């Protein structure tokens, strides 16, 4: 076994057996004392010590049988572990990665696996498969957290509980424009703008925007639209915008509304209410009753929002409330976000590989993976004790973080609500899974097949032969597998030939699968009738996959759902199922998803093609020259009408280039 000390940032996966040039630890400076104390991998480092077992990547490991392999001796390994923060990797037979964990003290943490006897069956089974352990020493537990998260995402170890949530959380943004725009935002931040959140979902952001539009009437239009308006839009007419684009509100009044909205989003709504009340009273005293009524409506709307969204009396600290529920081998973690004392909503997470895990293990996995990528709030309320959580969350945030496991008062109410949401989400998930299992069983029975679990469906989309796209969607493990979807752009010599497009897409996909790359489906669905199905049969027969079950799905009379006809390769008459048949519902679900995925890809490709200038294909005409040409002649129509002499008079256009442009455009 070898130790490695890393004092730099972790930008990717680290492996003791990897390429040193790609190792984020290999280029960092190591202290002389620590270099002497622990062998270090990397350029210029002496060869590390080795345990009695070969390390990952050692050719000897693959040539040693189970009988010849020396028994795993944890005592010898544990005696050589350092009492430093870092990441440990449990390796199994053949060097496969079983588990990745972080520790403040590697020696204590790894030793606990072999000294304690009260492990769950899942952990006991993992321990029985350990054949080696490798560690990477880091400067802090916070760095260990980042490295652990990178390794889990990169290698998905068998015994780690893995949460799949790669999306960044959305924010609400007030832009730095003279008349700031209120909008949904996801991505990197910019100092010119103000951001509020994060929110747990896009729906929560859009709901907040609707509320703020009603109360403060801020604009939501794009800057380009704002700059070219000549009259108020519909939002102004329904009292959702004050019309700054056409000067219907003074800049100072609009700025005041923006500041009120920012105060409200920051939890300082009392200041906003006080100001609005004072404005209403002044307007009433001056006999401006319409203005006073407008302020009154704002105050009432704001009061309704407070009643709906505030979850504590006057707290303003940010908090995340996290509850985990484990039932029947399925786990759910529910995250409720409290920002400036306001409940922004929640989100349910369902991890993979959580069988036999307890609540504490699920929470620990969620905390380490979630907060490695997202900001840590001042307070984190947990439904179970997680050892060392407060310390490494504090280190990760760079400020004090309070981890609460036995909340009182309002925080206890938050936690109870979050736990109930977790139970409801888990029950809904289980209900959906039971429904999908019933549909799948009905499909197997209807088609007289056994073991249909993975379904792939193809659909062709184009507009009169333009921008042809073929989609392939995958249904597996009781749900649509978005990460396995594929689109195939077809350069069709015969526009509108669906058969050609389908043949090319099927050949490209199943040609690789026939060669052993990927996983074959248990059922192939083709969105179309007998003709499309015959194309699929011919292609797969040529590839030696003719035995694969296939089904053509043709839309019924008037394209009405429930009247679909199902074609099978060896049957003349189509199969018609009742509109309420579970098998038909599953087929419709997969077919509709294939259609959605195909048409969105087609529309994007078509829009890109139509927005592309024909000048872009002319050699020597870059963005600057293209802009000068279009400005000189007022657009592409005027450019086509111009002669060579006129083209050559444009700055940067030589006679030779003018002739080339003229030839290409004619």
LUMKE-999636 format. One record per residue (C-alpha): x, y, z. Coordinates in steps of 0.001 Angstrom, whole numbers, always signed. Layout:
N
REC_c1_c2_c3
REC_X_Y_Z
...
***
This chain:
666
REC_c1_c2_c3
REC_+0_+0_+0
REC_+1172_+3538_-684
REC_+398_+6933_+753
REC_+281_+10076_-1237
REC_+247_+13642_+61
REC_-1604_+16211_-2001
REC_-1517_+19898_-1117
REC_-3173_+21299_-4227
REC_-6742_+21663_-5446
REC_-8600_+18628_-6696
REC_-9887_+19225_-10194
REC_-10629_+15636_-11144
REC_-10224_+12000_-10340
REC_-7059_+10905_-8549
REC_-5710_+7393_-8930
REC_-2537_+5906_-7479
REC_-2113_+3920_-10647
REC_-2987_+6745_-13051
REC_-967_+8926_-15364
REC_+1138_+11328_-13227
REC_+810_+14035_-15845
REC_-2979_+14080_-15266
REC_-2744_+13802_-11503
REC_-3678_+17039_-9704
REC_-1312_+16075_-6889
REC_+1750_+15463_-9033
REC_+2657_+19124_-9585
REC_+2237_+20402_-6014
REC_+4925_+21187_-3499
REC_+5497_+18681_-691
REC_+7063_+19489_+2615
REC_+10454_+17861_+3196
REC_+9438_+16426_+6564
REC_+6243_+14883_+5202
REC_+8093_+13580_+2140
REC_+10401_+11668_+4433
REC_+7564_+10431_+6595
REC_+5213_+9231_+3835
REC_+6212_+7917_+411
REC_+4658_+10046_-2350
REC_+3645_+9194_-5905
REC_+4477_+11614_-8669
REC_+7358_+12893_-10775
REC_+10618_+12917_-8911
REC_+9259_+10927_-5984
REC_+10904_+7788_-4740
REC_+9119_+4499_-5339
REC_+6402_+4019_-2725
REC_+6232_+1107_-397
REC_+3983_-1741_-1462
REC_+1683_-3913_+570
REC_+1713_-7648_+276
REC_-930_-7305_-2444
REC_-247_-5758_-5849
REC_-1664_-2301_-6387
REC_-4274_-1471_-8993
REC_-2724_-1682_-12420
REC_-20_-4153_-11381
REC_+195_-6894_-14035
REC_+868_-9424_-11321
REC_-2601_-8876_-9893
REC_-4331_-10341_-12905
REC_-2123_-13456_-13005
REC_-2632_-14493_-9386
REC_-5412_-16966_-8614
REC_-7525_-16788_-5467
REC_-5700_-19819_-4013
REC_-2243_-18297_-4609
REC_-3148_-14823_-3378
REC_-1896_-14023_+160
REC_-4744_-13483_+2648
REC_-5729_-9886_+3355
REC_-4114_-8792_+6633
REC_-5809_-5618_+7955
REC_-3596_-5436_+11069
REC_-417_-4867_+9046
REC_-2146_-2327_+6835
REC_-3751_-400_+9707
REC_-461_-101_+11584
REC_+998_+1891_+8678
REC_-1896_+4324_+8167
REC_-1290_+7990_+9046
REC_-3449_+9969_+11478
REC_-4110_+12634_+8844
REC_-7141_+13766_+6837
REC_-7660_+12165_+3466
REC_-9570_+9741_+1280
REC_-9469_+5951_+1433
REC_-10382_+3481_-1319
REC_-11477_-84_-632
REC_-10382_-2413_-3430
REC_-11765_-5855_-4176
REC_-10678_-8857_-6196
REC_-8889_-7786_-9362
REC_-8543_-4211_-8131
REC_-12177_-3140_-8649
REC_-13190_-140_-6556
REC_-15669_-1115_-3831
REC_-15972_+2040_-1751
REC_-14590_+5573_-1416
REC_-14684_+7451_+1876
REC_-13229_+10554_+3501
REC_-11811_+10923_+6986
REC_-10407_+13532_+9332
REC_-8168_+10805_+10745
REC_-7485_+8031_+8243
REC_-6109_+5642_+10852
REC_-9153_+5886_+13133
REC_-11700_+5833_+10345
REC_-10332_+2866_+8421
REC_-9613_+951_+11638
REC_-13267_+1273_+12672
REC_-14313_-1016_+9816
REC_-12290_-3883_+11278
REC_-12682_-3163_+14996
REC_-16453_-2659_+15239
REC_-18882_-5561_+14995
REC_-22217_-3734_+14678
REC_-21999_-2940_+10965
REC_-25042_-3247_+8739
REC_-25229_-6341_+6482
REC_-24314_-4148_+3530
REC_-21066_-2943_+5130
REC_-20259_-6429_+6428
REC_-20554_-7791_+2910
REC_-18280_-5055_+1609
REC_-15640_-5752_+4288
REC_-15618_-9432_+3346
REC_-14674_-8482_-235
REC_-11808_-6070_+619
REC_-8450_-7159_-777
REC_-6511_-3908_-493
REC_-6889_-326_+720
REC_-5281_+2761_-786
REC_-5283_+6229_+744
REC_-4602_+9782_-413
REC_-3583_+12274_+2282
REC_-5002_+15815_+1951
REC_-4422_+19092_+3774
REC_-7904_+19150_+5293
REC_-11152_+17254_+5569
REC_-12712_+19809_+3232
REC_-10275_+18839_+484
REC_-10991_+15205_+1256
REC_-14686_+15948_+743
REC_-14027_+17334_-2747
REC_-11781_+14445_-3719
REC_-14252_+11882_-2414
REC_-17050_+13460_-4443
REC_-14928_+13484_-7626
REC_-14014_+9812_-7222
REC_-17610_+8765_-6568
REC_-18864_+10625_-9647
REC_-16049_+9321_-11841
REC_-16081_+5648_-10822
REC_-19462_+4991_-9086
REC_-18111_+2453_-6546
REC_-20368_-516_-5841
REC_-20969_+193_-2137
REC_-21223_+3990_-2221
REC_-24657_+5567_-2040
REC_-24722_+7745_-5156
REC_-26956_+10783_-5675
REC_-27417_+11812_-9289
REC_-28033_+15568_-9413
REC_-25610_+17307_-11726
REC_-27768_+20354_-12349
REC_-26881_+23587_-10679
REC_-29631_+25217_-8644
REC_-31497_+28151_-10227
REC_-31461_+31716_-8932
REC_-33647_+34769_-9298
REC_-31704_+37666_-10807
REC_-32091_+41452_-10843
REC_-29875_+42641_-13690
REC_-27550_+45638_-13558
REC_-29541_+47465_-16266
REC_-30701_+51076_-15773
REC_-34176_+49537_-15500
REC_-33278_+46153_-13912
REC_-34912_+43052_-15286
REC_-36357_+40329_-13052
REC_-35554_+36874_-14445
REC_-34787_+33189_-13933
REC_-31060_+32408_-13970
REC_-28839_+29347_-13838
REC_-25063_+29483_-14278
REC_-22004_+31494_-13276
REC_-22606_+34748_-11413
REC_-21613_+38260_-12511
REC_-20855_+41143_-10131
REC_-22958_+43520_-12210
REC_-26149_+41718_-11206
REC_-27860_+40735_-7961
REC_-28797_+37117_-7299
REC_-31282_+35633_-4836
REC_-31498_+31970_-3914
REC_-30610_+29293_-4647
REC_-34051_+27815_-5242
REC_-34698_+24059_-5190
REC_-36463_+24045_-8566
REC_-37223_+26146_-11612
REC_-40900_+26115_-10621
REC_-40063_+27833_-7313
REC_-38197_+30617_-9145
REC_-40990_+31216_-11638
REC_-43562_+31253_-8861
REC_-41531_+33939_-7068
REC_-41285_+35962_-10287
REC_-45062_+35870_-10662
REC_-45491_+37080_-7082
REC_-43010_+39932_-7527
REC_-44650_+40950_-10803
REC_-47998_+41300_-9048
REC_-46581_+43259_-6111
REC_-43765_+45368_-7619
REC_-44549_+45248_-11356
REC_-40942_+44815_-12531
REC_-40145_+44062_-16148
REC_-39219_+40512_-17247
REC_-38565_+41134_-20959
REC_-35155_+40678_-22608
REC_-32997_+43788_-23003
REC_-33271_+43623_-26805
REC_-37078_+43620_-26581
REC_-36999_+46412_-23989
REC_-34830_+48620_-26210
REC_-37143_+48393_-29228
REC_-40612_+48713_-27684
REC_-42773_+51551_-29000
REC_-45897_+50792_-26992
REC_-46685_+48891_-23760
REC_-46956_+45112_-23902
REC_-49724_+42867_-22585
REC_-48041_+42546_-19168
REC_-48544_+46259_-18617
REC_-52187_+46002_-19570
REC_-52808_+43247_-16986
REC_-50892_+45241_-14337
REC_-47834_+42985_-14175
REC_-45364_+45604_-15439
REC_-45122_+49352_-14925
REC_-44060_+50000_-18534
REC_-40533_+51438_-18140
REC_-39803_+50593_-21791
REC_-42057_+53437_-22993
REC_-41544_+55845_-20103
REC_-44751_+55157_-18207
REC_-42866_+55222_-14890
REC_-40163_+57614_-13733
REC_-36684_+56111_-13340
REC_-36580_+56988_-9618
REC_-39965_+55325_-9008
REC_-38882_+52183_-10841
REC_-35604_+52131_-8879
REC_-37599_+52333_-5650
REC_-39713_+49340_-6718
REC_-36527_+47406_-7514
REC_-35091_+48144_-4070
REC_-38367_+47100_-2424
REC_-38250_+43816_-4320
REC_-34621_+43270_-3278
REC_-35493_+43983_+382
REC_-38406_+41564_+179
REC_-36197_+38841_-1288
REC_-33629_+39483_+1446
REC_-36217_+38907_+4180
REC_-36618_+42598_+5085
REC_-40274_+42695_+4161
REC_-41212_+44670_+7286
REC_-39283_+47659_+5910
REC_-41171_+47347_+2623
REC_-44538_+47186_+4373
REC_-43694_+50206_+6522
REC_-42739_+52264_+3453
REC_-45830_+51218_+1488
REC_-48080_+52018_+4455
REC_-46520_+55469_+4802
REC_-46930_+56087_+1051
REC_-50583_+55013_+1224
REC_-51281_+57358_+4109
REC_-49585_+60305_+2364
REC_-51540_+59650_-817
REC_-54815_+59477_+1094
REC_-54022_+62705_+2982
REC_-53371_+64423_-361
REC_-56719_+63110_-1680
REC_-54944_+60938_-4298
REC_-57273_+58032_-3694
REC_-56345_+56015_-6780
REC_-52678_+56045_-5756
REC_-53643_+55170_-2189
REC_-55715_+52232_-3460
REC_-52744_+50999_-5512
REC_-50519_+51066_-2405
REC_-53260_+49283_-447
REC_-53387_+46504_-3064
REC_-49607_+46113_-2871
REC_-49739_+45845_+930
REC_-52473_+43211_+794
REC_-50644_+41165_-1853
REC_-47442_+41329_+185
REC_-49284_+40234_+3323
REC_-50736_+37204_+1491
REC_-47288_+36215_+292
REC_-45890_+36418_+3832
REC_-48665_+34207_+5170
REC_-47966_+31650_+2478
REC_-44173_+31565_+2485
REC_-42852_+32443_+5936
REC_-42153_+29435_+8127
REC_-40776_+31113_+11228
REC_-41793_+34193_+13158
REC_-38847_+36477_+12519
REC_-35774_+34439_+11698
REC_-33630_+35647_+8813
REC_-30810_+33068_+8769
REC_-30408_+30772_+5790
REC_-30972_+27102_+6538
REC_-31238_+23748_+4790
REC_-33514_+21164_+6395
REC_-32616_+17611_+5358
REC_-34575_+14476_+6222
REC_-33951_+10910_+5075
REC_-36437_+8049_+5029
REC_-35536_+4429_+4246
REC_-38293_+1886_+3574
REC_-38076_-1499_+1913
REC_-34524_-955_+717
REC_-35427_+2333_-997
REC_-34171_+5662_+358
REC_-35405_+9207_-110
REC_-33708_+12408_+1016
REC_-35819_+15558_+1058
REC_-34152_+18988_+1100
REC_-36129_+22057_+2170
REC_-34444_+25413_+1530
REC_-35061_+28303_+3933
REC_-33617_+31606_+2742
REC_-34024_+34845_+4720
REC_-36716_+33128_+6795
REC_-38729_+32203_+3702
REC_-39531_+28679_+2573
REC_-38370_+28469_-1043
REC_-39655_+24919_-1458
REC_-38047_+21518_-1441
REC_-36733_+18721_-3596
REC_-36641_+14936_-3244
REC_-33540_+12885_-4053
REC_-33489_+9121_-4606
REC_-29984_+7630_-4398
REC_-28703_+4531_-6153
REC_-27253_+1533_-4296
REC_-28892_+2379_-955
REC_-30064_-1163_-175
REC_-29525_-2095_+3498
REC_-28242_+1413_+4274
REC_-29542_+3198_+7360
REC_-30695_+6814_+7648
REC_-27345_+8084_+8986
REC_-25411_+6513_+6096
REC_-27792_+7971_+3530
REC_-27549_+11431_+5120
REC_-23756_+11289_+5243
REC_-23601_+10364_+1556
REC_-25989_+13183_+653
REC_-24120_+15817_+2681
REC_-20726_+14898_+1257
REC_-21905_+14845_-2360
REC_-24357_+17747_-2231
REC_-22171_+20268_-419
REC_-19095_+19403_-2433
REC_-20830_+21203_-5310
REC_-23206_+23664_-3596
REC_-22997_+26478_-1072
REC_-23369_+25573_+2609
REC_-25918_+27731_+4517
REC_-25447_+28953_+8087
REC_-27697_+26229_+9535
REC_-28192_+22622_+8452
REC_-30990_+20746_+10244
REC_-30680_+16942_+10014
REC_-33075_+14124_+10835
REC_-30252_+11945_+12219
REC_-26788_+12345_+13725
REC_-23932_+12332_+11206
REC_-20528_+12001_+12820
REC_-18279_+15026_+12250
REC_-20788_+16747_+9952
REC_-20576_+20151_+11629
REC_-16784_+20221_+11554
REC_-16292_+19378_+7902
REC_-19231_+21510_+6763
REC_-17703_+24442_+8670
REC_-14355_+23784_+7022
REC_-16006_+23464_+3621
REC_-17906_+26778_+4021
REC_-14985_+28709_+5502
REC_-17210_+29975_+8331
REC_-19117_+28491_+11226
REC_-21946_+26172_+10209
REC_-24428_+24922_+12783
REC_-25506_+21288_+12238
REC_-28663_+20633_+14281
REC_-29961_+17107_+14862
REC_-32290_+17776_+17808
REC_-34059_+21003_+16842
REC_-36497_+22845_+19061
REC_-39236_+25377_+18418
REC_-39739_+26426_+14799
REC_-36844_+24300_+13551
REC_-38585_+21203_+14883
REC_-41642_+22164_+12808
REC_-39422_+22520_+9729
REC_-37941_+19084_+10281
REC_-41315_+17424_+10821
REC_-42641_+18940_+7603
REC_-39520_+17849_+5718
REC_-39772_+14300_+7060
REC_-43416_+14154_+5995
REC_-42480_+15414_+2535
REC_-39803_+12702_+2328
REC_-42345_+10009_+3247
REC_-44857_+11349_+735
REC_-42228_+11501_-2019
REC_-41125_+7943_-1253
REC_-44729_+6699_-1271
REC_-45357_+8416_-4610
REC_-42171_+6920_-6022
REC_-43133_+3466_-4850
REC_-46603_+3917_-6332
REC_-45105_+4916_-9669
REC_-42706_+1984_-9579
REC_-45549_-451_-8812
REC_-47532_+1027_-11691
REC_-44588_+659_-14074
REC_-44057_-2951_-12979
REC_-47718_-3683_-13667
REC_-47467_-2093_-17122
REC_-44308_-4045_-17919
REC_-45901_-7308_-16795
REC_-48950_-6582_-18972
REC_-46681_-5876_-21962
REC_-44839_-9191_-21493
REC_-48144_-11019_-21267
REC_-49612_-9274_-24312
REC_-46594_-9938_-26525
REC_-46120_-13433_-25041
REC_-42536_-12589_-24221
REC_-40551_-13180_-21064
REC_-38129_-10743_-19490
REC_-38840_-7542_-21431
REC_-37312_-4812_-19250
REC_-35296_-2599_-21577
REC_-37152_-904_-24449
REC_-35689_+1330_-27153
REC_-37899_+3428_-29423
REC_-37081_+5286_-32660
REC_-38927_+8193_-34277
REC_-38181_+10342_-37360
REC_-38857_+14086_-37455
REC_-38446_+16622_-40287
REC_-40262_+19449_-42072
REC_-40770_+18532_-45728
REC_-37438_+16728_-45632
REC_-35553_+19604_-43997
REC_-33250_+18980_-40996
REC_-34118_+15293_-40594
REC_-33490_+13930_-37094
REC_-34017_+10405_-35781
REC_-34388_+9979_-32027
REC_-33690_+6940_-29880
REC_-35029_+6888_-26311
REC_-34476_+4189_-23702
REC_-36831_+2788_-21081
REC_-35096_+622_-18476
REC_-35285_-159_-14761
REC_-38888_+1041_-14672
REC_-38200_+4580_-15959
REC_-37008_+6589_-18942
REC_-33195_+6763_-18960
REC_-32492_+10281_-20220
REC_-28711_+9881_-20107
REC_-28944_+7085_-22703
REC_-31007_+9038_-25247
REC_-29419_+9634_-28639
REC_-30198_+11758_-31703
REC_-29007_+11006_-35238
REC_-28745_+13865_-37748
REC_-29450_+12473_-41212
REC_-27942_+13915_-44394
REC_-30686_+12509_-46617
REC_-30099_+12495_-50385
REC_-33871_+12081_-50838
REC_-35595_+14665_-48622
REC_-38604_+13274_-46796
REC_-37570_+9608_-47149
REC_-38353_+8317_-43651
REC_-37286_+4797_-44574
REC_-33779_+5949_-45532
REC_-33448_+8003_-42344
REC_-34622_+5137_-40160
REC_-32307_+2666_-41893
REC_-29267_+4889_-41355
REC_-30050_+5516_-37670
REC_-30685_+1819_-36944
REC_-27489_+811_-38762
REC_-25406_+3347_-36846
REC_-26793_+2304_-33472
REC_-27094_-1455_-33766
REC_-23977_-1858_-35867
REC_-22017_-987_-32727
REC_-24187_-3185_-30531
REC_-23747_-6132_-32886
REC_-19999_-5716_-32423
REC_-20436_-6025_-28658
REC_-20484_-2323_-27718
REC_-23350_-1418_-25414
REC_-26500_-3219_-24318
REC_-29159_-4670_-26596
REC_-32796_-3870_-25784
REC_-35350_-6529_-24953
REC_-37871_-4849_-27260
REC_-37469_-2428_-30169
REC_-40339_+10_-30792
REC_-40637_+1824_-34116
REC_-42958_+4819_-34357
REC_-44670_+3999_-37640
REC_-46606_+1343_-39505
REC_-45775_-1792_-41446
REC_-43299_-59_-43771
REC_-41125_+1354_-40980
REC_-41206_-1973_-39151
REC_-40055_-3822_-42297
REC_-37068_-1468_-42543
REC_-36125_-2287_-38938
REC_-36478_-6038_-39570
REC_-34249_-5822_-42652
REC_-31527_-3793_-40913
REC_-31361_-5971_-37813
REC_-31422_-9172_-39905
REC_-28416_-7891_-41868
REC_-26632_-7268_-38570
REC_-27446_-10728_-37225
REC_-29957_-9401_-34704
REC_-33125_-10574_-36422
REC_-34329_-12429_-33328
REC_-34756_-9187_-31385
REC_-38466_-8612_-30573
REC_-39797_-5650_-32584
REC_-43050_-3734_-32649
REC_-44347_-1004_-34953
REC_-46664_+1572_-33386
REC_-48987_+3298_-35860
REC_-51312_+6097_-34842
REC_-54976_+5237_-34992
REC_-57838_+6876_-36807
REC_-57614_+10682_-36647
REC_-54366_+10155_-34672
REC_-56473_+9763_-31547
REC_-54658_+8254_-28521
REC_-55993_+4842_-27544
REC_-56645_+3746_-31135
REC_-53040_+2788_-31941
REC_-52319_-237_-34113
REC_-49420_-2489_-33124
REC_-47608_-4346_-35908
REC_-45464_-7432_-35329
REC_-43010_-8803_-37943
REC_-44677_-12186_-38457
REC_-48321_-11174_-38128
REC_-50466_-9741_-40922
REC_-53241_-8236_-38833
REC_-52311_-5429_-36432
REC_-52915_-5834_-32720
REC_-55364_-3394_-31133
REC_-55452_-3039_-27359
REC_-58182_-1387_-25291
REC_-57570_+2290_-24538
REC_-57218_+1529_-20818
REC_-54811_-1409_-21249
REC_-51655_-1041_-19073
REC_-49398_-2381_-21850
REC_-50712_+232_-24282
REC_-50099_+2961_-21701
REC_-46434_+1916_-21453
REC_-46062_+1832_-25237
REC_-47648_+5288_-25488
REC_-45335_+6649_-22779
REC_-42182_+5484_-24570
REC_-43484_+6434_-28048
REC_-44507_+9936_-26932
REC_-41098_+10497_-25340
REC_-39373_+9446_-28571
REC_-41581_+11884_-30505
REC_-40849_+14731_-28071
REC_-37110_+14091_-28192
REC_-37092_+13897_-31990
REC_-39110_+17039_-32612
REC_-37113_+19185_-30170
REC_-33896_+18091_-31873
REC_-35370_+18725_-35309
REC_-36599_+22202_-34391
REC_-33210_+23156_-32966
REC_-31403_+21912_-36071
REC_-33892_+23621_-38388
REC_-33609_+26932_-36523
REC_-29824_+26781_-36628
REC_-29851_+26106_-40368
REC_-32350_+28874_-41126
REC_-30427_+31382_-39023
REC_-27183_+30561_-40795
REC_-26031_+33052_-43395
REC_-24940_+31740_-46792
REC_-21909_+34014_-46424
REC_-20564_+31728_-43688
REC_-19711_+29074_-46288
REC_-17526_+31404_-48377
REC_-13796_+31053_-47694
REC_-12174_+34305_-46627
REC_-15385_+35916_-45354
REC_-15212_+36006_-41581
REC_-17524_+37700_-39061
REC_-16053_+41199_-39595
REC_-16211_+41135_-43395
REC_-19659_+39529_-43265
REC_-20925_+42342_-41055
REC_-19428_+45021_-43318
REC_-21027_+43464_-46414
REC_-24480_+43214_-44856
REC_-24282_+46782_-43527
REC_-23101_+48139_-46873
REC_-25958_+46585_-48860
REC_-28694_+46520_-46228
REC_-28937_+42754_-45993
REC_-28530_+39575_-48019
REC_-31046_+40587_-50729
REC_-29147_+43785_-51513
REC_-25870_+41880_-51402
REC_-27093_+39400_-54032
REC_-28137_+42301_-56281
REC_-24690_+43897_-56113
REC_-22082_+43451_-58841
REC_-18400_+42600_-58496
REC_-17323_+46240_-58699
REC_-19702_+47265_-55927
REC_-18562_+44365_-53737
REC_-14909_+45314_-54215
REC_-15573_+48814_-52877
REC_-16412_+47463_-49409
REC_-13555_+47851_-46902
REC_-11518_+44649_-46612
REC_-12906_+43059_-49828
REC_-10360_+42568_-52605
REC_-11228_+42145_-56280
REC_-10487_+38429_-56128
REC_-12630_+37960_-53016
REC_-15444_+40021_-54574
REC_-15480_+37698_-57583
REC_-15561_+34657_-55301
REC_-18463_+36104_-53285
REC_-20380_+36887_-56481
REC_-19875_+33337_-57828
REC_-20990_+31738_-54539
REC_-24135_+33870_-54299
REC_-25151_+33236_-57907
***
